[in-house]
Amino acid sequence: MNKDTKNLMIVYMILFSLIMEIVGILVIDDKIGYTVGLLFGLIFSILKLMLMQNSIKKSLTMPEGKAQKYANVQYMIRYVLTGIVLLVAALEPSINLLGVFLGLLSMKVAAYMQLFVIKRNEKKA
């Protein structure tokens, strides 16, 4: 993942979160808790993206077998951290769990947006 791709992913993540913020403000009663949750999830998603980038870079310099083990361990660490973030959000009453979930979902949405843009550009070429 090059720097431009990572930056574009972060932009898509922020755009998705802004859209979810606007929708949430119109629908959710606890606006502050929702906003805090969304920001908490978004920040963690950006951190996960950076961890993923570092993991990929490092595993590319390793022998195949060692790289596979390293990638699997890094994958598990990211998902355990995600579970911890969701647990903290569930236990902390000032953080809206739906907001955190949507913030975490922003990385998936950004990945699909990236794919959509690439496919659209290929059709134009």
C-alpha positions in Angstrom: 0.0 0.0 0.0 1.6 3.2 -1.1 1.3 6.6 0.6 -1.3 7.9 -1.9 -3.5 4.8 -1.4 -3.3 5.1 2.4 -4.2 8.8 2.3 -7.1 8.2 -0.1 -8.4 5.5 2.2 -8.2 7.9 5.2 -10.1 10.5 3.2 -12.8 8.0 2.3 -13.0 6.9 6.0 -13.5 10.5 7.1 -16.1 11.2 4.4 -18.1 8.1 5.4 -17.8 9.1 9.1 -19.0 12.6 8.2 -22.0 11.2 6.4 -22.8 8.9 9.3 -22.4 11.9 11.7 -25.0 13.9 9.7 -27.4 11.0 9.7 -26.8 10.3 13.4 -27.4 13.8 14.4 -30.8 13.6 12.7 -31.7 10.2 14.2 -29.9 9.6 17.5 -31.0 11.2 20.8 -27.5 11.1 22.5 -25.7 13.3 19.9 -22.6 13.8 22.0 -22.2 10.1 22.9 -22.7 9.2 19.2 -20.2 11.7 18.0 -17.6 10.5 20.6 -18.3 6.9 19.6 -17.9 7.7 15.9 -14.7 9.6 16.5 -13.4 6.8 18.7 -14.1 4.2 16.1 -12.7 6.3 13.2 -9.5 7.0 15.1 -9.0 3.4 15.8 -9.7 2.4 12.2 -7.1 4.8 11.0 -4.7 3.3 13.5 -5.6 -0.2 12.3 -4.9 0.9 8.7 -1.4 2.1 9.7 -0.8 -1.1 11.6 -1.8 -3.1 8.5 0.5 -1.0 6.3 3.4 -1.6 8.6 2.6 -5.3 8.8 2.5 -5.7 5.0 5.8 -3.8 4.6 7.5 -5.9 7.2 6.1 -9.2 6.0 7.3 -8.5 2.4 10.9 -8.5 3.6 10.6 -11.9 5.3 10.9 -15.4 4.0 7.5 -16.9 2.9 6.9 -19.1 5.9 7.9 -16.6 8.4 5.9 -13.9 6.7 2.8 -16.0 6.8 3.1 -16.5 10.6 3.9 -12.8 11.1 0.9 -11.7 9.0 -1.4 -14.1 10.9 -0.2 -12.9 14.3 -0.7 -9.2 13.2 -4.2 -10.0 11.9 -5.1 -11.6 15.3 -3.6 -8.6 17.2 -5.7 -6.1 15.1 -8.9 -8.1 15.8 -8.2 -8.5 19.5 -7.7 -4.8 19.7 -11.0 -4.2 17.8 -12.7 -6.4 20.4 -11.2 -4.4 23.2 -12.3 -1.2 21.6 -15.9 -2.5 21.3 -15.8 -3.8 24.9 -14.6 -0.4 26.2 -17.4 1.3 24.2 -20.0 -1.1 25.6 -18.9 -0.6 29.2 -18.4 3.2 29.0 -21.9 4.9 29.1 -20.7 8.1 27.6 -19.7 6.4 24.3 -22.4 5.3 21.9 -21.7 1.7 20.7 -23.4 2.3 17.4 -21.1 5.2 16.7 -18.0 3.1 17.5 -19.3 0.3 15.2 -19.8 2.8 12.3 -16.4 4.3 12.9 -14.8 0.9 12.8 -16.9 0.1 9.6 -15.4 3.1 7.9 -12.3 1.1 6.9 -14.4 -1.5 5.1 -16.4 1.2 3.3 -13.2 3.0 2.3 -11.8 -0.2 0.9 -14.9 -0.8 -1.2 -14.9 2.8 -2.4 -11.2 2.4 -3.4 -12.2 -0.7 -5.4 -15.2 1.1 -7.0 -13.1 4.1 -8.1 -10.4 1.8 -9.5 -12.9 -0.2 -11.5 -14.6 3.0 -12.7 -11.3 4.4 -13.9 -10.5 1.2 -15.7 -13.7 1.4 -17.6 -12.9 5.0 -18.7 -9.5 4.0 -20.0 
